[in-house]
Amino acid sequence: MLASLTYFQAIVMGLVQGVTELFPVSSLGHGVLLPGVLGWHNLVSSQSQSQSFFLVFLVGLHVGTALGLIVYYRATWFKLFKGLQRQLRVSREEGASSLWRLSNEQMDRDYRLLLLLVLGSIPVGIVGVVLEKPLRELFAKPLAAAIFLTLNGVILLVGERMRNNRGRHARYEKIDTLSGRNAFAIGAAQILALFAGISRSGVTMVAGLTRGLDHEDAANFSFLLATPVILLAGLYKLPSLMGHLGQGVRSQTLVGALCAGVAAYVAVRFLTRWFTTKTLNPFGIYCLVAGLACVVRFA
């Protein structure tokens, strides 16, 4: 069947992808639900197929989103890789046997954060390669996405409640003092986002909050953690865009990816300011309302 994707659909889906990948409301869930709500049957019918131009299109949107994140956090990533460079130099001079077995006192601060991000990316990287395709084929349907979106709202609200139960005077961790075990656990939470409707940023923020980070640090760690995962997943599948599945949608994918990149940049800039003083509760309420409404719509 000839691929059918209009530029208007590409722009709308790109903007939605860029915003909802960072807002804790599930980009994959909205990517599944929105075409159904708008009656875009050409996209709905192809969502759960293992060979689909729509899935190739989504790959392009993810790459665009990751590039938007990289542009926003460019200074941070530069510092992290400079930290790696400094650590390599120091380790050579001191004859350290392994960069992974250094004590906290021996580690460059920026290198340590880079190491935590690598550690946190391992679980979803392994599980995603094995389970992403079967989970997509089973659950990339509007009703399932609506149910998981509702569950995402519950996760956000419960996470905030657990954080509040720590008490006003509880001691909070900072990103640069986060333990490797906690970084791994926060990263492992991304596995839940393989289910359409569960937000990657949402579950990692909740995991961060329950492990002692405040909202601002939980958000920044979540966004930094998401960047390599989104980018590498997109680049891994990007060759399919150059194959037969990409015929007829390559220029639309480029337009959508540009929109996703701009939207992601604007979204992360807004959210990093939002979480300096505000919470996940409004997003949790939105997910509950939108999810239940979509359950009724697609049941």
C-alpha positions, -999 to 999 in steps of 0.1 A, spaced: 0 0 0 13 35 -9 23 55 21 -2 83 28 10 111 51 2 148 46 24 176 55 -3 189 79 -3 156 97 35 156 98 35 191 114 9 183 140 24 150 149 59 166 151 47 193 175 28 168 196 58 145 198 82 172 208 60 185 235 47 153 250 81 135 250 92 160 277 59 168 293 51 138 316 20 128 295 35 101 271 45 110 236 39 74 224 4 74 240 -5 107 223 10 94 191 -14 64 192 -44 83 205 -43 116 185 -48 100 150 -77 80 164 -93 111 179 -88 132 147 -100 104 125 -67 99 107 -75 63 97 -45 61 74 -23 64 105 -44 44 129 -45 14 107 -7 12 104 2 18 141 4 -19 153 19 -33 121 55 -45 123 62 -30 88 47 5 87 56 39 72 41 55 103 66 38 126 94 49 103 80 85 105 80 83 143 117 73 142 124 106 125 104 125 150 124 109 179 157 120 163 143 155 159 133 155 196 167 143 207 184 170 187 162 196 204 173 183 238 209 183 228 207 219 217 191 229 250 216 210 271 246 216 248 266 234 275 259 206 300 269 178 276 301 198 268 309 199 305 303 162 309 326 152 281 352 176 292 349 159 326 356 126 309 386 141 292 399 154 325 393 120 342 411 101 315 441 124 319 442 121 357 437 83 355 466 79 331 488 101 354 478 81 385 478 47 368 441 39 377 432 5 365 396 12 356 374 43 352 345 23 366 361 14 399 372 48 411 361 61 444 339 92 446 369 112 458 389 101 428 362 110 403 358 143 384 323 157 393 312 160 356 326 126 347 306 111 376 274 125 363 282 112 328 288 78 343 255 79 362 237 87 329 254 58 312 245 35 341 209 47 340 206 40 303 216 4 304 183 -12 316 160 3 290 186 -2 263 187 -39 269 150 -44 275 140 -21 246 159 -41 220 142 -73 232 107 -62 239 100 -29 221 86 -46 189 63 -72 206 50 -46 231 43 -21 203 24 -48 183 3 -58 214 -4 -24 229 -1 3 202 -39 5 200 -60 34 211 -79 16 239 -48 2 254 -30 35 252 -59 52 269 -58 27 298 -21 32 302 -24 70 300 -49 68 329 -24 46 348 3 72 341 -19 98 358 -22 76 389 16 71 389 23 109 388 -2 117 416 9 88 438 46 98 433 38 133 444 19 120 475 49 98 484 72 128 480 50 149 502 50 122 529 87 127 533 80 159 551 90 195 547 123 191 565 134 159 548 169 158 534 171 158 496 198 144 474 215 164 446 223 150 412 260 151 418 256 130 450 232 105 436 243 69 441 249 45 413 222 22 426 196 50 425 207 62 391 203 26 378 168 24 394 157 57 380 169 47 345 152 13 348 119 32 353 121 41 316 112 5 308 76 13 317 75 39 289 77 10 263 39 8 270 21 34 249 5 58 275 32 56 301 55 87 301 93 83 301 99 116 317 70 111 341 81 77 355 118 87 357 108 119 376 87 100 400 116 75 405 139 105 411 115 121 436 111 88 456 149 85 458 155 119 473 158 144 444 138 176 443 116 184 414 142 205 396 169 179 398 145 151 390 134 169 359 170 177 347 182 142 354 152 128 336 157 149 305 195 142 304 188 105 308 162 105 280 185 122 254 209 93 245 181 68 247 158 87 223 187 96 200 202 61 198 169 44 194 161 67 165 195 64 149 193 26 152 162 25 131 169 54 109 182 32 80 146 20 76 137 55 65 160 52 36 144 19 26 111 11 9 91 20 40 103 56 37 92 60 2 67 88 -1 72 101 35 108 112 37 102 149 31 72 148 55 94 131 81 120 158 78 93 185 83 79 166 113 113 161 128 121 198 125 88 207 143 96 180 170 130 195 176 117 230 180 88 219 202 112 198 224 135 228 229 106 250 239 91 223 261 122 216 280 129 253 285 94 257 300 96 226 322 130 233 337 115 266 349 82 250 359 97 224 382 117 250 402 85 258 421 57 235 408 48 198 408 36 169 387 0 171 399 -15 191 370 0 166 345 -14 137 366 -48 152 366 -46 158 328 -36 122 322 -65 109 343 -91 131 326 -77 126 290 -71 89 296 -106 82 310 -122 102 282 -103 82 256 -113 49 273 -149 59 269 -142 71 233 -125 39 221 -142 12 243 
